[in-house]
Amino acid sequence: MEIIKQMFQEENGKWSFSRISTAVILLFYISFSGYIAITEKKIPDLPDNLYLLLLSLYGVNKFATALKSFASK
């Protein structure tokens, strides 16, 4: 349980919105894809927009962190 807690926290101990939201979106998509695969007997494609959404959530968080550290100097 501790490893999961560390995975979703930043280095300073605060919970990371981008990591949690990425995990929720990814788990939802995997479960929905599994449902489609079972009911329709097809393997669904992973849409390009999903990659863009996941990367943008992570990128915005890292950019904000970098901007804060740059502004504090």
Phi and psi restraints in degrees (range 20) as a CNS / XPLOR table:
assign (resid 1 and name C) (resid 2 and name N)
       (resid 2 and name CA) (resid 2 and name C) 1.0 -64.9 20.0 2
assign (resid 2 and name N) (resid 2 and name CA)
       (resid 2 and name C) (resid 3 and name N) 1.0 -36.0 20.0 2
assign (resid 2 and name C) (resid 3 and name N)
       (resid 3 and name CA) (resid 3 and name C) 1.0 -67.6 20.0 2
assign (resid 3 and name N) (resid 3 and name CA)
       (resid 3 and name C) (resid 4 and name N) 1.0 -35.3 20.0 2
assign (resid 3 and name C) (resid 4 and name N)
       (resid 4 and name CA) (resid 4 and name C) 1.0 -68.3 20.0 2
assign (resid 4 and name N) (resid 4 and name CA)
       (resid 4 and name C) (resid 5 and name N) 1.0 -40.3 20.0 2
assign (resid 4 and name C) (resid 5 and name N)
       (resid 5 and name CA) (resid 5 and name C) 1.0 -61.7 20.0 2
assign (resid 5 and name N) (resid 5 and name CA)
       (resid 5 and name C) (resid 6 and name N) 1.0 -42.7 20.0 2
assign (resid 5 and name C) (resid 6 and name N)
       (resid 6 and name CA) (resid 6 and name C) 1.0 -68.2 20.0 2
assign (resid 6 and name N) (resid 6 and name CA)
       (resid 6 and name C) (resid 7 and name N) 1.0 -31.1 20.0 2
assign (resid 6 and name C) (resid 7 and name N)
       (resid 7 and name CA) (resid 7 and name C) 1.0 -66.9 20.0 2
assign (resid 7 and name N) (resid 7 and name CA)
       (resid 7 and name C) (resid 8 and name N) 1.0 -32.4 20.0 2
assign (resid 7 and name C) (resid 8 and name N)
       (resid 8 and name CA) (resid 8 and name C) 1.0 -98.8 20.0 2
assign (resid 8 and name N) (resid 8 and name CA)
       (resid 8 and name C) (resid 9 and name N) 1.0 7.1 20.0 2
assign (resid 8 and name C) (resid 9 and name N)
       (resid 9 and name CA) (resid 9 and name C) 1.0 -112.1 20.0 2
assign (resid 9 and name N) (resid 9 and name CA)
       (resid 9 and name C) (resid 10 and name N) 1.0 150.4 20.0 2
assign (resid 9 and name C) (resid 10 and name N)
       (resid 10 and name CA) (resid 10 and name C) 1.0 -76.2 20.0 2
assign (resid 10 and name N) (resid 10 and name CA)
       (resid 10 and name C) (resid 11 and name N) 1.0 176.7 20.0 2
assign (resid 10 and name C) (resid 11 and name N)
       (resid 11 and name CA) (resid 11 and name C) 1.0 -64.7 20.0 2
assign (resid 11 and name N) (resid 11 and name CA)
       (resid 11 and name C) (resid 12 and name N) 1.0 -28.4 20.0 2
assign (resid 11 and name C) (resid 12 and name N)
       (resid 12 and name CA) (resid 12 and name C) 1.0 -86.9 20.0 2
assign (resid 12 and name N) (resid 12 and name CA)
       (resid 12 and name C) (resid 13 and name N) 1.0 3.4 20.0 2
assign (resid 12 and name C) (resid 13 and name N)
       (resid 13 and name CA) (resid 13 and name C) 1.0 95.8 20.0 2
assign (resid 13 and name N) (resid 13 and name CA)
       (resid 13 and name C) (resid 14 and name N) 1.0 -8.1 20.0 2
assign (resid 13 and name C) (resid 14 and name N)
       (resid 14 and name CA) (resid 14 and name C) 1.0 -80.5 20.0 2
assign (resid 14 and name N) (resid 14 and name CA)
       (resid 14 and name C) (resid 15 and name N) 1.0 147.6 20.0 2
assign (resid 14 and name C) (resid 15 and name N)
       (resid 15 and name CA) (resid 15 and name C) 1.0 -69.3 20.0 2
assign (resid 15 and name N) (resid 15 and name CA)
       (resid 15 and name C) (resid 16 and name N) 1.0 139.6 20.0 2
assign (resid 15 and name C) (resid 16 and name N)
       (resid 16 and name CA) (resid 16 and name C) 1.0 -96.8 20.0 2
assign (resid 16 and name N) (resid 16 and name CA)
       (resid 16 and name C) (resid 17 and name N) 1.0 115.4 20.0 2
assign (resid 16 and name C) (resid 17 and name N)
       (resid 17 and name CA) (resid 17 and name C) 1.0 -62.1 20.0 2
assign (resid 17 and name N) (resid 17 and name CA)
       (resid 17 and name C) (resid 18 and name N) 1.0 -42.1 20.0 2
assign (resid 17 and name C) (resid 18 and name N)
       (resid 18 and name CA) (resid 18 and name C) 1.0 -66.5 20.0 2
assign (resid 18 and name N) (resid 18 and name CA)
       (resid 18 and name C) (resid 19 and name N) 1.0 -38.3 20.0 2
assign (resid 18 and name C) (resid 19 and name N)
       (resid 19 and name CA) (resid 19 and name C) 1.0 -69.0 20.0 2
assign (resid 19 and name N) (resid 19 and name CA)
       (resid 19 and name C) (resid 20 and name N) 1.0 -41.8 20.0 2
assign (resid 19 and name C) (resid 20 and name N)
       (resid 20 and name CA) (resid 20 and name C) 1.0 -68.1 20.0 2
assign (resid 20 and name N) (resid 20 and name CA)
       (resid 20 and name C) (resid 21 and name N) 1.0 -46.0 20.0 2
assign (resid 20 and name C) (resid 21 and name N)
       (resid 21 and name CA) (resid 21 and name C) 1.0 -66.5 20.0 2
assign (resid 21 and name N) (resid 21 and name CA)
       (resid 21 and name C) (resid 22 and name N) 1.0 -36.5 20.0 2
assign (resid 21 and name C) (resid 22 and name N)
       (resid 22 and name CA) (resid 22 and name C) 1.0 -62.9 20.0 2
assign (resid 22 and name N) (resid 22 and name CA)
       (resid 22 and name C) (resid 23 and name N) 1.0 -43.1 20.0 2
assign (resid 22 and name C) (resid 23 and name N)
       (resid 23 and name CA) (resid 23 and name C) 1.0 -64.5 20.0 2
assign (resid 23 and name N) (resid 23 and name CA)
       (resid 23 and name C) (resid 24 and name N) 1.0 -41.1 20.0 2
assign (resid 23 and name C) (resid 24 and name N)
       (resid 24 and name CA) (resid 24 and name C) 1.0 -64.5 20.0 2
assign (resid 24 and name N) (resid 24 and name CA)
       (resid 24 and name C) (resid 25 and name N) 1.0 -46.2 20.0 2
assign (resid 24 and name C) (resid 25 and name N)
       (resid 25 and name CA) (resid 25 and name C) 1.0 -63.2 20.0 2
assign (resid 25 and name N) (resid 25 and name CA)
       (resid 25 and name C) (resid 26 and name N) 1.0 -43.3 20.0 2
assign (resid 25 and name C) (resid 26 and name N)
       (resid 26 and name CA) (resid 26 and name C) 1.0 -65.1 20.0 2
assign (resid 26 and name N) (resid 26 and name CA)
       (resid 26 and name C) (resid 27 and name N) 1.0 -43.5 20.0 2
assign (resid 26 and name C) (resid 27 and name N)
       (resid 27 and name CA) (resid 27 and name C) 1.0 -64.5 20.0 2
assign (resid 27 and name N) (resid 27 and name CA)
       (resid 27 and name C) (resid 28 and name N) 1.0 -38.9 20.0 2
assign (resid 27 and name C) (resid 28 and name N)
       (resid 28 and name CA) (resid 28 and name C) 1.0 -62.9 20.0 2
assign (resid 28 and name N) (resid 28 and name CA)
       (resid 28 and name C) (resid 29 and name N) 1.0 -45.6 20.0 2
assign (resid 28 and name C) (resid 29 and name N)
       (resid 29 and name CA) (resid 29 and name C) 1.0 -65.9 20.0 2
assign (resid 29 and name N) (resid 29 and name CA)
       (resid 29 and name C) (resid 30 and name N) 1.0 -40.1 20.0 2
assign (resid 29 and name C) (resid 30 and name N)
       (resid 30 and name CA) (resid 30 and name C) 1.0 -64.3 20.0 2
assign (resid 30 and name N) (resid 30 and name CA)
       (resid 30 and name C) (resid 31 and name N) 1.0 -42.8 20.0 2
assign (resid 30 and name C) (resid 31 and name N)
       (resid 31 and name CA) (resid 31 and name C) 1.0 -68.4 20.0 2
assign (resid 31 and name N) (resid 31 and name CA)
       (resid 31 and name C) (resid 32 and name N) 1.0 -38.9 20.0 2
assign (resid 31 and name C) (resid 32 and name N)
       (resid 32 and name CA) (resid 32 and name C) 1.0 -66.3 20.0 2
assign (resid 32 and name N) (resid 32 and name CA)
       (resid 32 and name C) (resid 33 and name N) 1.0 -39.8 20.0 2
assign (resid 32 and name C) (resid 33 and name N)
       (resid 33 and name CA) (resid 33 and name C) 1.0 -64.3 20.0 2
assign (resid 33 and name N) (resid 33 and name CA)
       (resid 33 and name C) (resid 34 and name N) 1.0 -39.1 20.0 2
assign (resid 33 and name C) (resid 34 and name N)
       (resid 34 and name CA) (resid 34 and name C) 1.0 -62.8 20.0 2
assign (resid 34 and name N) (resid 34 and name CA)
       (resid 34 and name C) (resid 35 and name N) 1.0 -40.5 20.0 2
assign (resid 34 and name C) (resid 35 and name N)
       (resid 35 and name CA) (resid 35 and name C) 1.0 -62.3 20.0 2
assign (resid 35 and name N) (resid 35 and name CA)
       (resid 35 and name C) (resid 36 and name N) 1.0 -45.7 20.0 2
assign (resid 35 and name C) (resid 36 and name N)
       (resid 36 and name CA) (resid 36 and name C) 1.0 -62.6 20.0 2
assign (resid 36 and name N) (resid 36 and name CA)
       (resid 36 and name C) (resid 37 and name N) 1.0 -42.7 20.0 2
assign (resid 36 and name C) (resid 37 and name N)
       (resid 37 and name CA) (resid 37 and name C) 1.0 -63.5 20.0 2
assign (resid 37 and name N) (resid 37 and name CA)
       (resid 37 and name C) (resid 38 and name N) 1.0 -37.7 20.0 2
assign (resid 37 and name C) (resid 38 and name N)
       (resid 38 and name CA) (resid 38 and name C) 1.0 -75.8 20.0 2
assign (resid 38 and name N) (resid 38 and name CA)
       (resid 38 and name C) (resid 39 and name N) 1.0 -45.7 20.0 2
assign (resid 38 and name C) (resid 39 and name N)
       (resid 39 and name CA) (resid 39 and name C) 1.0 -77.8 20.0 2
assign (resid 39 and name N) (resid 39 and name CA)
       (resid 39 and name C) (resid 40 and name N) 1.0 -39.0 20.0 2
assign (resid 39 and name C) (resid 40 and name N)
       (resid 40 and name CA) (resid 40 and name C) 1.0 -103.7 20.0 2
assign (resid 40 and name N) (resid 40 and name CA)
       (resid 40 and name C) (resid 41 and name N) 1.0 -2.4 20.0 2
assign (resid 40 and name C) (resid 41 and name N)
       (resid 41 and name CA) (resid 41 and name C) 1.0 57.4 20.0 2
assign (resid 41 and name N) (resid 41 and name CA)
       (resid 41 and name C) (resid 42 and name N) 1.0 36.5 20.0 2
assign (resid 41 and name C) (resid 42 and name N)
       (resid 42 and name CA) (resid 42 and name C) 1.0 -129.9 20.0 2
assign (resid 42 and name N) (resid 42 and name CA)
       (resid 42 and name C) (resid 43 and name N) 1.0 151.8 20.0 2
assign (resid 42 and name C) (resid 43 and name N)
       (resid 43 and name CA) (resid 43 and name C) 1.0 -98.2 20.0 2
assign (resid 43 and name N) (resid 43 and name CA)
       (resid 43 and name C) (resid 44 and name N) 1.0 115.1 20.0 2
assign (resid 43 and name C) (resid 44 and name N)
       (resid 44 and name CA) (resid 44 and name C) 1.0 -74.6 20.0 2
assign (resid 44 and name N) (resid 44 and name CA)
       (resid 44 and name C) (resid 45 and name N) 1.0 151.3 20.0 2
assign (resid 44 and name C) (resid 45 and name N)
       (resid 45 and name CA) (resid 45 and name C) 1.0 -79.0 20.0 2
assign (resid 45 and name N) (resid 45 and name CA)
       (resid 45 and name C) (resid 46 and name N) 1.0 153.0 20.0 2
assign (resid 45 and name C) (resid 46 and name N)
       (resid 46 and name CA) (resid 46 and name C) 1.0 -88.2 20.0 2
assign (resid 46 and name N) (resid 46 and name CA)
       (resid 46 and name C) (resid 47 and name N) 1.0 116.3 20.0 2
assign (resid 46 and name C) (resid 47 and name N)
       (resid 47 and name CA) (resid 47 and name C) 1.0 -70.4 20.0 2
assign (resid 47 and name N) (resid 47 and name CA)
       (resid 47 and name C) (resid 48 and name N) 1.0 146.8 20.0 2
assign (resid 47 and name C) (resid 48 and name N)
       (resid 48 and name CA) (resid 48 and name C) 1.0 -64.0 20.0 2
assign (resid 48 and name N) (resid 48 and name CA)
       (resid 48 and name C) (resid 49 and name N) 1.0 -32.6 20.0 2
assign (resid 48 and name C) (resid 49 and name N)
       (resid 49 and name CA) (resid 49 and name C) 1.0 -65.2 20.0 2
assign (resid 49 and name N) (resid 49 and name CA)
       (resid 49 and name C) (resid 50 and name N) 1.0 -27.5 20.0 2
assign (resid 49 and name C) (resid 50 and name N)
       (resid 50 and name CA) (resid 50 and name C) 1.0 -66.1 20.0 2
assign (resid 50 and name N) (resid 50 and name CA)
       (resid 50 and name C) (resid 51 and name N) 1.0 -42.9 20.0 2
assign (resid 50 and name C) (resid 51 and name N)
       (resid 51 and name CA) (resid 51 and name C) 1.0 -59.4 20.0 2
assign (resid 51 and name N) (resid 51 and name CA)
       (resid 51 and name C) (resid 52 and name N) 1.0 -43.5 20.0 2
assign (resid 51 and name C) (resid 52 and name N)
       (resid 52 and name CA) (resid 52 and name C) 1.0 -62.1 20.0 2
assign (resid 52 and name N) (resid 52 and name CA)
       (resid 52 and name C) (resid 53 and name N) 1.0 -42.7 20.0 2
assign (resid 52 and name C) (resid 53 and name N)
       (resid 53 and name CA) (resid 53 and name C) 1.0 -63.5 20.0 2
assign (resid 53 and name N) (resid 53 and name CA)
       (resid 53 and name C) (resid 54 and name N) 1.0 -47.0 20.0 2
assign (resid 53 and name C) (resid 54 and name N)
       (resid 54 and name CA) (resid 54 and name C) 1.0 -64.6 20.0 2
assign (resid 54 and name N) (resid 54 and name CA)
       (resid 54 and name C) (resid 55 and name N) 1.0 -42.2 20.0 2
assign (resid 54 and name C) (resid 55 and name N)
       (resid 55 and name CA) (resid 55 and name C) 1.0 -68.8 20.0 2
assign (resid 55 and name N) (resid 55 and name CA)
       (resid 55 and name C) (resid 56 and name N) 1.0 -35.3 20.0 2
assign (resid 55 and name C) (resid 56 and name N)
       (resid 56 and name CA) (resid 56 and name C) 1.0 -69.1 20.0 2
assign (resid 56 and name N) (resid 56 and name CA)
       (resid 56 and name C) (resid 57 and name N) 1.0 -37.4 20.0 2
assign (resid 56 and name C) (resid 57 and name N)
       (resid 57 and name CA) (resid 57 and name C) 1.0 -61.2 20.0 2
assign (resid 57 and name N) (resid 57 and name CA)
       (resid 57 and name C) (resid 58 and name N) 1.0 -45.1 20.0 2
assign (resid 57 and name C) (resid 58 and name N)
       (resid 58 and name CA) (resid 58 and name C) 1.0 -69.7 20.0 2
assign (resid 58 and name N) (resid 58 and name CA)
       (resid 58 and name C) (resid 59 and name N) 1.0 -40.6 20.0 2
assign (resid 58 and name C) (resid 59 and name N)
       (resid 59 and name CA) (resid 59 and name C) 1.0 -65.9 20.0 2
assign (resid 59 and name N) (resid 59 and name CA)
       (resid 59 and name C) (resid 60 and name N) 1.0 -40.3 20.0 2
assign (resid 59 and name C) (resid 60 and name N)
       (resid 60 and name CA) (resid 60 and name C) 1.0 -63.5 20.0 2
assign (resid 60 and name N) (resid 60 and name CA)
       (resid 60 and name C) (resid 61 and name N) 1.0 -41.5 20.0 2
assign (resid 60 and name C) (resid 61 and name N)
       (resid 61 and name CA) (resid 61 and name C) 1.0 -64.0 20.0 2
assign (resid 61 and name N) (resid 61 and name CA)
       (resid 61 and name C) (resid 62 and name N) 1.0 -45.6 20.0 2
assign (resid 61 and name C) (resid 62 and name N)
       (resid 62 and name CA) (resid 62 and name C) 1.0 -67.6 20.0 2
assign (resid 62 and name N) (resid 62 and name CA)
       (resid 62 and name C) (resid 63 and name N) 1.0 -36.5 20.0 2
assign (resid 62 and name C) (resid 63 and name N)
       (resid 63 and name CA) (resid 63 and name C) 1.0 -65.4 20.0 2
assign (resid 63 and name N) (resid 63 and name CA)
       (resid 63 and name C) (resid 64 and name N) 1.0 -41.8 20.0 2
assign (resid 63 and name C) (resid 64 and name N)
       (resid 64 and name CA) (resid 64 and name C) 1.0 -63.5 20.0 2
assign (resid 64 and name N) (resid 64 and name CA)
       (resid 64 and name C) (resid 65 and name N) 1.0 -40.1 20.0 2
assign (resid 64 and name C) (resid 65 and name N)
       (resid 65 and name CA) (resid 65 and name C) 1.0 -64.4 20.0 2
assign (resid 65 and name N) (resid 65 and name CA)
       (resid 65 and name C) (resid 66 and name N) 1.0 -43.0 20.0 2
assign (resid 65 and name C) (resid 66 and name N)
       (resid 66 and name CA) (resid 66 and name C) 1.0 -65.7 20.0 2
assign (resid 66 and name N) (resid 66 and name CA)
       (resid 66 and name C) (resid 67 and name N) 1.0 -39.9 20.0 2
assign (resid 66 and name C) (resid 67 and name N)
       (resid 67 and name CA) (resid 67 and name C) 1.0 -65.8 20.0 2
assign (resid 67 and name N) (resid 67 and name CA)
       (resid 67 and name C) (resid 68 and name N) 1.0 -39.8 20.0 2
assign (resid 67 and name C) (resid 68 and name N)
       (resid 68 and name CA) (resid 68 and name C) 1.0 -64.3 20.0 2
assign (resid 68 and name N) (resid 68 and name CA)
       (resid 68 and name C) (resid 69 and name N) 1.0 -43.1 20.0 2
assign (resid 68 and name C) (resid 69 and name N)
       (resid 69 and name CA) (resid 69 and name C) 1.0 -69.9 20.0 2
assign (resid 69 and name N) (resid 69 and name CA)
       (resid 69 and name C) (resid 70 and name N) 1.0 -32.5 20.0 2
assign (resid 69 and name C) (resid 70 and name N)
       (resid 70 and name CA) (resid 70 and name C) 1.0 -70.5 20.0 2
assign (resid 70 and name N) (resid 70 and name CA)
       (resid 70 and name C) (resid 71 and name N) 1.0 -38.7 20.0 2
assign (resid 70 and name C) (resid 71 and name N)
       (resid 71 and name CA) (resid 71 and name C) 1.0 -71.5 20.0 2
assign (resid 71 and name N) (resid 71 and name CA)
       (resid 71 and name C) (resid 72 and name N) 1.0 -28.1 20.0 2
assign (resid 71 and name C) (resid 72 and name N)
       (resid 72 and name CA) (resid 72 and name C) 1.0 -77.9 20.0 2
assign (resid 72 and name N) (resid 72 and name CA)
       (resid 72 and name C) (resid 73 and name N) 1.0 -11.9 20.0 2
